[in-house]
Amino acid sequence: MVISVVLLGEIAALSAALFWSLNSIVLTAATNILGAVRVNILRMFVASVFLLITILIFGVSLNLAGYQYYLLILSGIAGLVLGDTYLFMAYKEIGPRLGMLLMSLAPPISALLAFIFFKEILSLIQITGMAITLAGISFVIFDRDKSKNIKISFKGISYGVLAALGQAVGLIFAKEAFNSGPLNEFSASFIRLFSATIILYLLNRFRGKVHSPFNALRDKKVLNLIVWAAILGPYLGITLSMVSIVYTYVGIASTLMSTVPVMMLPIAKYHFREDLSWKAIAGTIISVVGIAVLFMPY
């Protein structure tokens, strides 16, 4: 495979992380108004609409094999329903610092599963790059939450591990869908998102957590926030994540997409007016070194 084509996967993964980082500004504002559950359902629904419009405009085919639909629906359930749900539960149980740290297990789990199912064998340089990048991310995560009261519980740790597992399994199902036949990244994103949106809405409706989230879109300010949250996150971010797993190894894609905490540092500094410590800066430098290693020819 030509190196420039290989790098497309790495560039797409980093771009996805960048868009997810920028999305944090919009999500913060939207969540303060509507709450996390309604914002999540609305942004996924609006992104599904945008993806469907894109598919219709460009004539992208949705005529896939039944097996591919099955895999993409499972991918959406694993990554977007179970993965995100368990992550929020981990945040609540043990706090965002340990929750995010446990999510850094997703790349090695992804790499292991990709080796088992797809025989994706990473070189020593690639494994080293992943390790360096994840070490830098860990530095940044531990600096972000300066609270000294760390809550540790078996339940919370389990939620964090399940969240990482859900993210990893979601990528594996999606990769298998691409391996099973012709599949456009926009089609894959739409099927994953739309199926996950329906399931997430029904689950939260059953639990009494949400009733009529779509009424909130009548407010122009809320609608504007949701539209941007949909574009930056599910529409661009998830679609680019699909591109990344097509053109590079799943473990590498997952590692680069996990750099969101690092990419959020400039946003924390200039938008939220947070001071950056030497640990955060050191973690960023370490992550950049790891990313550079992952971009080396192999």
N, C-alpha and C positions, 0 to 999 in steps of 0.2 A: 504494500500500500504506500502511496506517495506520502511523504512527511507532511506536506501542507494539508492533505486531506485528513491525516491523523490528527493534526493540531486543531482541526475544526471542532472535534469533540471537546477538547480541553478549553478552547475559547468559548464554546457554547456553555459549558459548565460554569466557567467564571462569570460569564454574562448573566446567567440565571441567578447566581449568587448576588451579583450587583443589583439586579432589578428587585430581588427580594429584600435587599438592604434598603434601597430607596423606598420600598413599599412600607417600611417600618414607620416612616413619618405619617403616611396616610392612615395606616392601620391604627396608630396611636390616637389620632384625632377621631376616627370613626368609632373605635371601641369605647372611647370616653362618652360617646353619645348613645350608642346602641347596645353595647356589650359584645363580648367576644363571639358568642354563639350566633347571634343574628348577623353580625358582620361577616363571619365565615361563610354562612349559607348564602347570603346575598352576593358576596363577591364571586363565589363559585358559580352561582346561577348566571350572573351578568357575564362572566367570562365565557361560560358555555354558549350564551347567545352570540357573543362576539366571534367565537370560534366557528359556530355554525354559519354565520354571515360570511366569514372568510372562506370557508369551505365552498359555499354556494357561489361566491363571486369568482373564485379561481378554478371552479370546476373540479375540486379535489374529490376523489372517490371515497365513498363510505361503503362501497360494496366489498366487504371483507369476508373472509372465511368465518364460519361460526366459531371455530376454535380461537381465532384472533379476538373476536368480540368477547368470548369467555375469558380469555387471558387479560384483556384490558379492563374488564369490569372487576376482575379479581385484583388487578393492580391498583385500581382506584380505591377499592375497599381496604386493601392492606396499607397503602401509603397515605391516602387522603382521609380515610375515615378512621381506621384503627390507629394508624401511626400518629396522626394529629391529636386524636382524642386522648390516647395514652400519654402524649407529651403534655397536654394541658393538665391532665390528672397528676402527672409527675411534678409539674410546676407547683401545683396546689399542695402536694404532699411533702415535697422535700425542697422546694424553692427552685427558682430559675437557674441558679448556678450549677447545682448538681444535675438538674434536669438536662441542661444544655451539654454538660460534660458527658453524661451517659449517651446523649445523641451522637457523640463522636465515635461511638461504637458502630454506627451505621456503615461507615466506609470499610472497616475490616470485615464486618459481617457480609457486606456486599461482595467484597473481593473473594471471600471464602465460598460463598454460594455460587458466584460466577465461575470459580475454578471447578466446583463440583458438577455444575449443570452444563457449562459451556466450554470447559477446559481452557479458560482464560488464565494463562500462566504469566504472572508479573515478573519482570526482571528484578535483580537486586537493586538496581538504580531506582526503579519505580517504587519498590517497597520502601526504600530509604526516603524518597521524596514524600511518600504518603506519611511516614512516621514523623518526619521533620515538620510537615505542614500541620498535622494533628497536634504535635507538641506546641507549636506556636498558637494554635487555636485555643488549646487548654490554658496557656498563659493568659490570653485575653479574657477568656471566660471567668477565670478565677479572680481577675481584677475587676470585672464589670460589677459584680455584686459584692459590696464591701461589708455586708452584714456579718457580724461575728456569730450570730445564732444560726448554726447550720442544723437543720432538721434531717436526721437520717432514720429511715424506717425501711423494713423489708418490703412493705407494700409500695413505698415510693420508688425504691430501687427497682423493683419489679416492673412498675409502670414505665420507668425510664428505659429499661432494657427492652420491654415490649414495643415501645415507641421506635427505638432504633431498629428493632427487628422488622417492624411494620414498614418502615421506610425502605429498608434493604430488600425485603421480599417484594414490595411494590415495583422496585426497579427491575428485579429479576423477571417478574411476570411480563413487564413491558418489553424487556429485551427479547424474551421468548416470542412475544407477539410479532416483533419486527423480524425475527429469524424465521418465522413460520410462513412468510409470504410478503408480497408488496404491501407497503403501509406508509402513508404519509404522516409526518409528525403532527400536523394540525388535526388530522383524523384521530390519531391516538390520544392526543390531549383532550379532544372533545368527548370521546367515549369515556375516558377515565373520569373527567370532571363531571359530566352530566350524570353518570351513574352514581358517582360518589355524592353529588348534591342531593339527589332524590333520597338515597339511603340516609344521609345525614339529617335531612329535613324530617323524614319519617321517624327516625330514632329520637330526635329531640322533641318532636311533637308528641310522641308516645310518652316520653318522660316528663312532659309538661313544661319543658324549658323554652319552647317557642310556639307561638300561635299563628300570628299573621305578620311575618317579617316583611312582606312585600309592601305593606302599607307605608312603611318608613320611606320608601322611594318617592313618595309624593313631595317630600321636603327637598327643595333644590340643593341645599347644602349637603344633605345626606347623600342624595343621588350623585352629586359631583365626587364626593369622597369614595363612594362605592365603585363608581366607574373607574377612577384612577387605581383603586385597590385591586380591581379586577384586571386591568390592563397590565400593571406592573407585576402582579403576583401570578395568578393562575394563567392568564393569557400568554404573556411573554415568558415568565419564569418557568412554568411547567412545560411549555412547548420547547423551550431551549434545553430543558433537562432531557426531553425525549431525543433531541438532536444529539446531545452529548453521549447518550448510551449507545447510539447507532454508530458513532464514529470513533469511540475510544472504549477502553475497558471500563466495566461497571465500577470497579473499585476506585479507579482514578477519577471518574466522573463524580462519584459520590464524595470523594475527598475534596475536590475543588468546589463542589456545591456546598460543602460544609463550612466554607470560609466566610459565611454571612457575619458572624460576630466580629471578624477582623475588618470587613468592609464597612461595618456600621460605625467604626471608631471616628472617621471624619464627620459623620452625621451627628454622633454624640457630642463631638467637639464644637461644631459650628452651628448646629441646629438646636440641640438640647442644652448647649452651653456647659457640658461636662468637662472637668479637667482630666487629662490623660496622664497616667502615672508612667514611670519608667518600665513597669511590668507590661503595660499595654503596648508601649512602643517596642519593647524587646520581643514580645509575642508577635507583633506585626512583622518585624524584621525576620524572625525565624520562619514565619509562614511564607513570606516572600521568597526566602531561600528555598523552602520546600517546593513551592510552586515552580520556581526556576528549574529545579531538578526534574520535576514532572514534565516540563516542556523540553527537556533534553532529548535528542534523537535516541531511539532504542531499537 
